[in-house]
Amino acid sequence: MTRSKHPGSGRQSDKHTVHAAGNPRLAVPRQDQAEEGARTRRGGQKGNRPPPARGVILYGLHPVAAAWTNPERRIHRLLATESGRAALEPAIAAARAQGLQRPEASVVDRTELDRMLPAGAVHQGMVIDTSPLPELGIEDLCNELADETSAVIVALDQVTDPHNVGAILRSAAAFGARAVVVTERHAPETTGVLAKSASGALEAVPLVRVTNLARALTDLQQNGFWAVGLAESGASTLAKLDLTGKTVLVMGAEGSGLRRLTMDRCDTIARLPTGGPVGSLNVSNAAAVALYEVARLRE
């Protein structure tokens, strides 16, 4: 399922709006005289600051290229170095071929991009200001998958690290999962950090936010899904289960794991065959292994 295919609600939600590095303005500090002169020569006005960010700030080649070619994305601005603009050219050409309306790139210095983003952000010479994707509710997801017999979904019980959620989205895309479900509270916002960790998968796999995960699992079960919770206490390994039908893999946060109510709502609890001196995996690694196991069992 690609993000351009799902129905969504079509609403743009302010709750997903974030700003670069927590700054309420996507603004570049004044440069010294030489840098301002260079900006003027590139066509900007001396001393002008970019306007405030209008939506989500994404950076890095894969997230930016995937968003650029996604018809559901509204792109407000592209700021890029000359090399970044060149690296993005295949995506620019692909969007043009699709007839998508996209802004012209504003060429800036790498140092300007560095100042816009969190320290250490690997932007690869490009940043876009884009509207959030349309929201997808659990009802929309159930309706879209109603006629399918073997869809896989990942549900995360209060996994808060954006790097983990992004990595899980990437694994979900790689192994054909149809969505990742997270809780409204105790889950990361859709920031550039999450999108960078997802490496473009945010545009391909819907991130569905629900108020109550136990209720969402009930909705999925009523629509033919079998809910499999992953925990070390599982009586059997994942490989011993029949996972050929509609399946939702339910995974908890590191340390606390699945909450009791979430675990009670699952149809069964399974474990991965880990052992040795390190008996558990990072949640994103565990999700990748679990998704691989489901894909292997379906071959």
GUDOKOL-109389 format. One record per residue: y negated, z, x negated of N, C-alpha, C, O in turn. Coordinates in steps of 0.001 Angstrom, whole numbers, padded with zeros to 6 digits, always signed. Example, Ala and Ser with C-alpha at 12.3 -4.5 7.8 and 13.67 -1.06 7.14 Angstrom:
BEGIN
+005690+007800-013190+004500+007800-012300+003300+007800-013200+003319+008465-014236+002250+007080-012850+001060+007140-013670-000030+007870-012900-001138+008039-013409
// end
This chain:
BEGIN
+001193+000000-000848+000000+000000+000000-001228+000000-000874-001386+000879-001721-002073-000936-000692-003333-000974-001418-004427-000386-000559-004343-000406+000669-005452+000136-001201-006515+000742-000438-007207-000270+000460-007769+000102+001491-007174-001547+000085-007815-002552+000923-007017-002853+002182-007510-003531+003083-005761-002343+002252-004913-002649+003396-004950-001563+004464-004813-001865+005649-005135-000291+004066-005014+000755+005058-006196+000765+006004-007283+000330+005625-006016+001259+007254-007082+001190+008234-008236+002096+007917-009390+001672+007981-007948+003368+007569-009029+004311+007273-009892+004531+008492-009719+003880+009523-010814+005448+008364-011726+005701+009460-012997+004913+009330-013760+004785+010288-013235+004373+008130-014439+003588+007911-015663+004436+007699-016760+003904+007527-015499+005797+007706-016659+006659+007541-016864+006978+006075-015912+007140+005311-018118+007063+005706-018454+007480+004357-018781+008957+004400-019689+009358+005128-018077+009773+003651-018234+011213+003739-019099+011747+002626-018852+011464+001454-020128+012532+002985-020996+013113+001981-020285+014164+001156-020716+014473+000045-019186+014727+001690-018541+015804+000950-017883+015298-000323-017575+016098-001206-017660+013999-000446-017068+013459-001658-018138+012993-002641-017811+012477-003710-019422+013171-002287-020474+012681-003158-020666+013629-004323-020857+014828-004123-020618+013112-005523-020810+013919-006719-021810+013223-007602-022119+012048-007403-022314+013940-008570-023300+013394-009463-022842+013583-010905-022047+014472-011209-023340+012757-011757-022898+012759-013147-023168+014103-013778-024282+014625-013722-022109+014669-014394-022203+015888-015173-022852+017020-014383-023468+017903-014981-022729+017018-013046-023306+018062-012235-024804+017973-012088-025423+018874-011522-025401+016909-012584-026842+016751-012519-027216+016104-011200-026628+015083-010843-028178+016658-010453-028528+016062-009167-029198+014720-009280-029447+014078-008259-029505+014261-010498-030056+012928-010683-029275+012225-011780-029016+012788-012844-028909+010990-011498-028309+010178-012548-029483+009626-013342-029917+008499-013103-029992+010393-014267-031221+010039-014958-031000+010112-016451-030256+010968-016930-031632+009231-017183-031550+009205-018627-032788+009877-019190-033896+009474-018836-032657+010898-020062-033834+011512-020648-034663+010481-021394-034147+009451-021828-035953+010764-021540-036819+009850-022273-036301+009654-023695-035853+010592-024354-036378+008432-024131-035939+008095-025477-037137+008132-026423-038284+008199-025982-036868+008091-027692-037983+007998-028628-038589+006600-028536-038065+005737-027832-039660+006386-029229-040435+005151-029050-039624+003915-029359-039735+002908-028660-038807+003977-030400-038022+002794-030769-037033+002438-029673-036869+001264-029341-036351+003475-029091-035373+003191-028046-036053+002667-026786-035528+001775-026120-037231+003224-026454-037944+002729-025286-038359+001277-025484-038334+000484-024542-038740+000930-026712-039093-000453-026990-037904-001368-026813-038034-002486-026316-036719-000878-027229-035515-001693-027073-035199-001889-025598-034782-002972-025188-035398-000832-024791-035146-000964-023366-036112-001977-022749-035710-002791-021918-037364-001928-023147-038349-002871-022626-037964-004301-022954-038125-005200-022128-037443-004516-024186-037043-005869-024578-035855-006350-023763-035647-007555-023621-035049-005391-023209-033906-005802-022397-034315-006065-020957-033475-006423-020131-035598-005892-020644-036051-006232-019304-036444-005034-018475-036977-005209-017379-036198-003780-018961-036596-002602-018208-038054-002290-018439-038701-002892-019296-038573-001341-017668-039944-000932-017842-039987+000283-018745-039181+001201-018598-040909+000290-019666-040988+001345-020655-041142+002699-019974-042013+002890-019125-040267+003651-020369-040358+005006-019875-039750+005223-018500-039690+006367-018050-039295+004182-017810-038715+004359-016486-037340+005015-016581-036578+004758-017513-037038+005863-015606-035722+006454-015513-034939+005751-014403-035535+005300-013425-033620+005651-014537-032836+005091-013436-032999+005952-012199-033214+007157-012327-032906+005386-011009-033023+006167-009773-031846+007120-009621-030853+006981-010335-031932+008086-008708-030840+009036-008514-029547+008334-008114-029570+007269-007498-028416+008949-008472-027124+008407-008062-026997+008456-006549-027442+009417-005922-026399+007441-005960-026253+007353-004514-024851+007743-004050-024628+007919-002852-023918+007877-004964-022551+008177-004552-021735+008745-005684-022183+009644-006396-020529+008220-005852-019590+008684-006868-019824+007912-008157-020022+006697-008136-019802+008620-009275-019966+008001-010587-018587+007812-011206-017871+008786-011440-018212+006566-011471-016949+006235-012109-017222+005611-013469-018238+004943-013661-016317+005829-014406-016500+005275-015744-015149+004958-016367-014112+005470-015946-015189+004098-017386-013960+003673-018047-013468+002345-017487-013656+002055-016306-012841+001543-018335-012477+000178-017964-011575+000109-016739-011893-000609-015791-010458+000834-016731-009507+000695-015622-010077+001193-014295-009952+000488-013294-010701+002377-014240-011292+002796-012956-012396+001867-012477-012465+001545-011291-013268+001430-013395-014381+000569-013000-013873-000805-012555-014318-001330-011534-012951-001381-013308-012427-002705-012952-011710-002668-011604-011865-003580-010791-010916-001601-011362-010196-001499-010086-011168-001330-008926-010983-001934-007870-012204-000511-009115-013200-000325-008058-014002-001601-007824-014334-001931-006686-014309-002312-008899-015122-003532-008811-014445-004599-007967-015118-005367-007280-013124-004653-008014-012379-005689-007289-011814-005182-005961-011091-005915-005287-012129-003941-005574-011640-003376-004318-012637-003694-003202-013774-003227-003255-012244-004471-002199-013178-004824-001125-013731-003625-000365-014787-003728+000260-013033-002484-000410-013495-001311+000314-014588-000548-000425-015198+000364+000135-014836-000913-001671-015851-000220-002462-017201-000895-002312-017311-002117-002416-018226-000095-002068-019605-000554-002137-020170-000086-003471-020276+001116-003717-020531-001027-004328-021045-000712-005667-022563-000796-005633-023121-001815-005224-023227+000259-006056-024688+000288-006062-025265-000176-007397-026249-000916-007433-024648+000263-008495-025172-000098-009814-024060-000158-010842-023064+000558-010741-024237-001006-011818-023386-001054-013004-024276-000918-014223-025173-001734-014439-024032+000106-015016-024712+000296-016290-023673+000090-017379-022618+000725-017353-023950-000776-018324-022942-001103-019327-023591-001500-020647-024698-002038-020676-022889-001229-021722-023286-001778-023005-022926-003260-023021-022234-003740-022123-023378-003968-024010-023048-005391-024092-021544-005592-024220-020982-006489-023592-020881-004755-025036-019432-004896-025193-018702-004462-023927-017673-005040-023574-019232-003442-023237-018627-003012-021980-018726-004096-020926-017771-004342-020189-019872-004740-020853-020049-005839-019900-019081-006972-020198-018538-007581-019276-018862-007257-021453-017919-008312-021832-016485-007939-021454-015724-008786-020987-016113-006654-021658-014759-006213-021325-014501-006277-019824-013362-006463-019395-015553-006123-019026-015420-006128-017579-015453-007538-016985-015268-007696-015778-015679-008540-017790-015853-009903-017295-014694-010397-016438-014950-011036-015418-013417-010137-016794-012332-010591-015905-012436-009995-014504-012184-010689-013519-012804-008711-014403-012959-008086-013084-014158-008662-012352-014111-008850-011137-015231-008942-013078-016419-009543-012470-016074-010919-011894-016487-011271-010789-015311-011681-012668-014912-013013-012194-013986-012905-010986-014092-013701-010053-013076-011924-010997-012150-011756-009879-012892-011363-008604-012582-011859-007521-013874-010469-008737-014667-010065-007563-015472-011233-007026-015608-011402-005814-016004-012037-007931-016772-013211-007516-015866-014185-006756-016281-014777-005760-014639-014344-007228-013708-015246-006558-013336-014751-005156-013036-015548-004267-013359-013426-004973-013076-012849-003657-014283-012882-002732-014174-012574-001545-015428-013255-003278-016644-013279-002485-017272-011916-002289-018051-011725-001355-016950-010958-003156-017502-009612-003038-018931-009576-003560-019251-010203-004570-019781-008840-002864-021162-008678-003297-021229-007545-004315-020908-006400-003999-021641-007862-005518-021725-006875-006584-023053-007014-007320-023563-008124-007473-023624-005884-007781-024911-005947-008475-024766-006509-009881-023686-006482-010471-025858-007011-010398-025880-007448-011797-025832-006224-012702-026327-005154-012348-025234-006395-013866-025151-005287-014819-026504-005008-015447-027244-005935-015777-026827-003734-015613-027985-003311-016398-027478-002924-017776-026715-001967-017910-027893-003656-018800-027409-003411-020151-028167-002236-020751-029397-002237-020787-027429-001231-021222-028019-000024-021784-027336+000304-023110-026311-000286-023454-027912+001247-023844-027298+001726-025073-026171+002704-024757-026194+003381-023729-025187+002772-025649-024077+003710-025476-024563+005147-025372-024002+005941-024617-025604+005484-026126-026115+006853-026084-026631+007220-024699-026551+008382-024301-027158+006249-023959-027626+006526-022604-026459+006878-021693-026564+007785-020868-025352+006167-021841-024172+006477-021044-023617+007846-021425-023179+008604-020559-023633+008162-022713-023155+009467-023159-023915+010593-022486-023333+011617-022126-025218+010403-022317-026057+011454-021736-025814+011630-020231-026090+012696-019681-025308+010609-019579-025082+010682-018135-023809+011430-017765-023684+011935-016650-022871+011502-018694-021520+011942-018368-021186+013258-019051-021897+013678-019964-020113+013916-018622-019684+015146-019286-019376+014882-020757-018989+013776-021134-019550+015894-021565-019286+015760-023000-017855+015293-023236-016912+015826-022651-017708+014307-024087-016387+013794-024430-015825+012770-023467-014709+012293-023671-016566+012411-022417-016074+011415-021461-015909+010062-022154-016826+009583-022822-014745+009458-021993-014460+008159-022628-014843+007071-021630-014031+006654-020803-016104+006614-021721-016601+005662-020725-016370+004213-021102-016507+003332-020253-016023+003940-022349-015737+002579-022811-016884+001604-022536-016681+000401-022371-018092+002164-022493-019272+001313-022371-019614+000865-020968-020301-000143-020802-019149+001593-019930-019471+001168-018558-019445+002355-017597-018588+003234-017682-020407+002348-016686-020520+003363-015640-020950+002647-014364-021826+001783-014401-020335+003005-013230-020789+002462-011953-021144+003598-011008-020555+004678-011052-022123+003325-010151-022530+004210-009068-022009+003561-007791-022453+002472-007430-021070+004216-007101-020381+003585-005985-020235+004544-004813-020172+005758-005004-020183+004010-003616-019931+004834-002439-018478+005308-002434-017609+004635-002988-018205+006461-001815-016816+006914-001694-015999+005921-000873-016543+005157-000076-014704+005944-001078-013813+005131-000254-013765+005685+001169-013979+006880+001371-013490+004839+002150-013325+005337+003527-012227+006397+003584-011227+006314+002872-012429+007374+004430-011442+008441+004575-010204+007932+005311-010289+007064+006180-009065+008491+004944-007807+008201+005625-007223+009521+006080-006982+010402+005255-006990+009681+007374-006418+010907+007904-004912+010851+007972-004313+009785+007829-004296+012007+008192-002835+012046+008255-002318+011233+009436-001234+010653+009364-003094+011185+010533-002684+010372+011678-002698+008891+011323-001795+008146+011704-003740+008462+010581-003799+007069+010137-002581+006723+009284-001973+005663+009437-002242+007648+008380-001115+007413+007477+000190+007301+008265+000992+006400+008018+000400+008210+009204+001624+008163+010019+001704+006870+010822+002769+006265+010935+000575+006455+011376+000561+005216+012153+000874+004010+011288+001608+003115+011707+000324+003981+010085+000551+002829+009215+001992+002727+008751+002512+001629+008550+002645+003890+008579+004011+003899+008060+005054+004056+009164+006231+004277+008880+004628+003942+010415+005529+004187+011543+006748+003272+011536+007842+003704+011898+006579+002030+011136+007674+001061+011193+008468+000975+009899+009406+000184+009801+008107+001771+008916+008827+001730+007634+009973+002728+007644+009940+003720+008371+010977+002459+006836+012176+003315+006822+012384+004052+005516+013260+004913+005435+011603+003741+004486+011874+004366+003185+010606+004704+002397+010636+004736+001166+009515+004952+003079+008267+005259+002385+008347+006615+001690+009049+007516+002149+007629+006749+000592+007566+008003-000168+006115+008456-000249+005217+007655-000508+005896+009744-000027+004574+010365-000113+004691+011585-001015+005740+012229-001052+003637+011906-001735+003566+013138-002511+002550+014055-001841+001440+013622-001532+002913+015311-001613+002003+016307-001051+001809+017415-002082+002781+017929-002637+000563+017778-002336+000233+018778-003356-000331+020028-002695-001297+019966-001934+000282+021148-002996-000109+022423-002405-001059+023163-003350-000627+023896-004239-002358+022954-003137-003409+023622-003891-003334+023344-005398-003465+024260-006211-003124+022088-005758-003219+021659-007159-004684+021331-007419-005226+020400-006823-005324+022080-008297-006778+022030-008425-007296+021242-009621-008473+020883-009642-006469+020965-010604-006926+020291-011818-007088+018797-011561-006115+018138-011193-008298+018236-011744-008480+016799-011485-007667+015915-012409-007271+014815-012022-007409+016383-013641-006570+015588-014547-005147+015467-013998-004542+014397-014057-004617+016575-013461-003269+016543-012891-003210+015651-011656-002301+014832-011526-004179+015806-010746-004172+014990-009536-004328+013511-009889-003665+012657-009300-005200+013212-010845-005357+011825-011283-004080+011264-011871-003698+010132-011574-003410+012057-012714-002153+011602-013317-001073+011403-012257-000260+010485-012365-001060+012258-011233-000081+012118-010155-000357+010849-009350+000579+010157-008948-001620+010542-009113-001963+009278-008448-001453+008090-009261-000933+007124-008703-001604+008169-010567-001140+007066-011429+000370+006904-011329+000865+005782-011221+001111+008019-011364+002571+007944-011226+002961+007450-009839+003912+006683-009691+002224+007892-008825+002501+007439-007454+002364+005931-007348+003187+005269-006716+001321+005389-007967+001133+003939-007944+002247+003231-008705+002743+002192-008269+002639+003801-009848+003663+003165-010680+005021+003123-009999+005771+002162-010170+005349+004167-009220+006677+004248-008604+006665+003924-007109+007657+004151-006417+005549+003398-006611+005524+002876-005253+005311+003890-004146+005600+003589-002988+004814+005085-004458+004501+006042-003398+003330+005526-002572+002468+004816-003090+003296+005874-001309+002318+005278-000412+001040+006092-000264+000026+005564+000192+001069+007368-000641-000123+008206-000544+000116+009510-001297+001252+009894-001573-000984+010175-001619-000944+011538-002149-001774+012397-001203-002947+012114-000959-001157+013446-000675-001808+014338+000279-002227+015610-000442-001429+016211-001161-003481+016022-000253-003987+017254-000864-004687+018072+000217-004997+017563+001294-004928+019338-000083-005633+020207+000848-007143+020017+000697-007633+019680-000381-007873+020240+001796-009330+020151+001736-009887+021168+000752-010739+020844-000076-009403+022390+000851-009813+023439-000064-008789+023561-001185-007622+023210-001015-009233+024055-002316-008353+024245-003475-007727+022928-003938-006547+022864-004282-008546+021893-003934-008164+020589-004481-009426+019973-005073-010521+020238-004578-009304+019157-006121-010498+018620-006777-011189+017550-005952-010549+016832-005184-012496+017450-006117-013245+016357-005510-012906+015048-006234-012339+015053-007326-013261+013952-005610-012963+012640-006187-014056+012281-007188-014975+011525-006872-013950+012816-008373-014945+012629-009416-014507+011558-010407-013400+011025-010330-015410+011259-011344-015082+010329-012414-013939+010826-013280-013160+010025-013795-013828+012142-013447-012734+012707-014244-011397+012398-013587-010463+011954-014255-011301+012631-012278-010065+012334-011564-009751+010847-011616-008611+010455-011861-010771+010015-011383-010562+008563-011378-010126+008063-012749-009278+007176-012849-010707+008632-013811-010325+008213-015174-008872+008572-015454-008140+007783-016051-008446+009776-015021-007055+010179-015217-006109+009306-014402-004970+009071-014807-006584+008822-013242-005757+007964-012394-005658+006542-012933-004761+005800-012533-006550+006149-013825-006506+004847-014492-006442+003685-013505-005664+002748-013683-007268+003759-012465-007316+002674-011478-006490+002911-010239-006653+002196-009250-005591+003907-010259-004694+004137-009120-005423+004689-007908-004903+004609-006795-006610+005245-008092-007380+005754-006958-007689+004647-005959-007844+004916-004768-007781+003406-006428-008058+002271-005549-006802+001756-004859-006894+001000-003892-005633+002155-005344-004368+001612-004822-003597+002592-003959-002879+002179-003049-003733+003890-004230-002984+004913-003510-003965+005824-002784-004776+006482-003437-003919+005883-001455-004855+006735-000723-004689+008212-001080-003570+008713-001191-005805+008892-001257-005822+010336-001450-006238+010940-000110-007407+010883+000272-005273+011513+000590-005471+011991+001954-005720+013501+001930-004899+014263+001419-006848+013922+002480-007192+015348+002503-006899+015925+003882-007272+015348+004903-006223+017078+003894-005869+017729+005155-006344+019171+005128-006405+019795+004068-006679+019692+006294-007135+021078+006391-005980+022052+006233-006125+023090+005587-004842+021727+006815-003687+022618+006803-002457+021826+006364-001992+020942+007084-001935+022146+005181-000827+021363+004637+000444+021553+005464+001179+020591+005688+000713+022770+005916+001919+023008+006716+001891+022176+007996+002907+021603+008390+000735+022111+008638+000615+021297+009846+000776+019820+009522+001386+019079+010295+000233+019381+008380+000373+017981+007974+001837+017641+007727+002284+016547+008073+002592+018567+007132+004013+018329+006915+004745+018201+008253+005648+017378+008397+004351+019016+009222+004947+018904+010561+004672+017533+011168+005557+016919+011765+003432+017058+011011+003089+015728+011525+003952+014659+010867+004443+013754+011540+004135+014762+009560+004961+013785+008847+006416+013876+009299+007071+012852+009496+006922+015092+009463+008309+015264+009915+008516+014677+011299+009555+014077+011572+007543+014845+012166+007642+014285+013514+007585+012768+013493+007923+012116+014481+007163+012211+012379+007128+010760+012218+008227+010262+011290+008119+009182+010709+009289+011058+011155+010484+010593+010471+010600+010929+008998+011540+010479+008344+009671+011708+008454+009740+012068+007031+010596+013315+006835+010602+014230+007659+011318+013321+005714+012081+014492+005281+011285+015149+004176+010988+014511+003167+010933+016417+004347+010077+017123+003395+010931+017861+002369+011700+018756+002719+010791+017482+001107+011546+018085+000013+010585+018846-000885+009756+018244-001568+010697+020172-000884+009871+020986-001766+010492+021074-003149+011712+021171-003278+009666+021042-004177+010143+021156-005554+009824+022553-006081+008661+022952-006147+010866+023287-006454+010690+024640-006987+011904+024987-007841+012995+024462-007621+011711+025864-008806+012811+026261-009689+013900+027001-008927+015037+027089-009391+013554+027534-007755+014528+028276-006954+015442+027370-006139+016325+027866-005440+015255+026062-006212+016068+025137-005435+017543+025275-005727+017949+025429-006879+018351+025218-004668+019793+025392-004835+020446+024199-005507+021461+024355-006186+019887+023017-005332+020471+021815-005936+019382+021002-006612+018194+021195-006356+019797+020102-007467+018834+019232-008131+018452+018084-007207+019156+017776-006245+017349+017475-007514+016843+016370-006696+017842+015221-006640+017948+014537-005622+018576+015007-007730+019508+013877-007817+020665+013990-006830+021315+012989-006527+020933+015195-006324+022068+015378-005416+021692+015163-003954+022547+015261-003074+020428+014872-003691+019979+014691-002313+019968+013212-001933+019863+012336-002791+020079+012957-000648+019936+011602-000131+018457+011356+000133+017914+011836+001128+017811+010618-000743+016372+010383-000656+016073+008926-000336+015043+008397-000752+016958+008283+000392+016773+006863+000685+015906+006619+001910+015441+005499+002120+015677+007658+002729+014839+007494+003906+013384+007846+003614+012986+007935+002452+012599+008044+004652+011193+008415+004490+011127+009838+003931+011664+010773+004524+010471+009986+002796+010501+011240+002050+009107+011664+001640+008299+010839+001214+008823+012957+001769+007599+013521+001214+008001+014571+000184+008676+015547+000513+007585+014365-001059+007836+015310-002148+006688+016314-002161+005527+015931-002301+007009+017593-002015+005986+018638-001905+005992+019455-003182+007014+020027-003560+004841+019507-003847+004751+020158-005148+003616+021172-005151+002548+020931-004589+003866+022316-005796+002883+023379-005832+002125+023430-007138+002429+022705-008085+001131+024302-007171+000309+024474-008362+001123+025135-009467+002086+025858-009210+000713+024870-010693+001371+025518-011823+001146+027018-011751+000060+027484-011408+002182+027756-012076+002074+029207-012027+002478+029745-010675+003527+030377-010549+001658+029505-009650+001938+030049-008318+002989+029253-007571+003702+029812-006737+003104+027969-007843+004086+027133-007169+003768+026941-005699+002617+027080-005285+004778+026625-004915+004591+026415-003482+004303+027746-002790+004939+028757-003089+003348+027740-001871+003114+028918-001057+004269+029104-000079+004965+028150+000269+004463+030349+000358+005605+030660+001209+005597+029843+002503+006638+029323+002904+004439+029721+003164+004382+028962+004407+004730+027498+004170+005417+026879+004982+004253+026947+003055+004573+025552+002720+006062+025392+002469+006686+024446+002949+006628+026332+001708+008059+026270+001409+008894+026376+002680+009881+025660+002842+008496+027269+003575+009240+027435+004828+009185+026179+005694+010103+025923+006474+008118+025398+005564+007966+024194+006376+008788+023021+005828+009033+022056+006551+009207+023090+004588+010007+022009+003996+011414+021996+004593+011927+023036+005007+012027+020830+004634+013397+020719+005135+014409+021238+004124+015463+021749+004502+014093+021110+002849+014975+021606+001802+014147+021848+000544+013055+021302+000388+014685+022674-000347+014045+022952-001627+014982+022474-002728+016162+022823-002746+014457+021685-003630+015251+021152-004738+014556+021473-006053+013401+021898-006073+015269+021268-007138+014713+021535-008467+015020+020368-009392+015902+019551-009125+014281+020311-010471+014578+019363-011535+015505+020045-012540+015417+021260-012718+016385+019302-013197+017365+019918-014113+016759+020268-015461+017218+019788-016497+015733+021102-015449+015091+021503-016705+015818+022706-017296+016557+023406-016604+015596+022927-018569+016230+024045-019258+015730+024126-020684+014703+023536-021023+016448+024851-021517+016031+024984-022904+014915+025994-023065+014661+026794-022165+014245+025960-024209+013206+026972-024481+012004+026877-023558+011316+027873-023334+011737+025672-023011+010651+025498-022043+011287+025074-020725+011749+023942-020582+011304+025986-019772+012066+025740-018560+011325+025069-017437+011899+024868-016367+010059+024711-017635+009302+024093-016553+008400+022999-017114+008156+022930-018319+007910+022144-016213+007049+021036-016592+005670+021199-015979+005511+021850-014946+004687+020611-016615+003381+020444-016000+003572+019717-014674+004448+018859-014557+002744+020059-013657+002958+019504-012322+002866+017980-012304+003590+017329-011550+001990+017404-013120+001892+015944-013139+003127+015319-013774+003583+014263-013337+003674+015968-014806+004910+015473-015409+006085+015623-014452+006931+014736-014348+006128+016760-013752+007199+016987-012778+007135+015947-011659+008168+015464-011195+005919+015606-011230+005775+014591-010188+006278+013240-010671+006934+012518-009920+005975+012890-011919+006441+011614-012465+007963+011567-012519+008566+010554-012168+008587+012661-012958+010049+012714-013030+010653+012620-011627+011624+011894-011413+010076+013352-010676+010594+013336-009307+010461+011957-008679+011385+011486-008017+009319+011306-008881+009123+009963-008333+010079+008956-008973+010587+008061-008298+010321+009105-010266+011297+008232-010933+012684+008446-010329+013413+007485-010085+013045+009703-010090+014371+009994-009552+014542+009388-008163+015604+008852-007846+013506+009470-007336+013569+008856-006009+013728+007341-006136+014541+006730-005443+012941+006749-007031+013033+005284-007218+014422+004895-007735+014972+003876-007317+014995+005700-008642+016314+005390-009198+017382+005466-008117+018281+004626-008068+017288+006468-007253+018286+006635-006198+018248+005524-005171+019204+005328-004422+017140+004794-005136+016989+003721-004148+017363+002346-004709+017319+001356-003979+017722+002271-005960+018086+000982-006550+019427+000495-006010+019895-000576-006395
// end
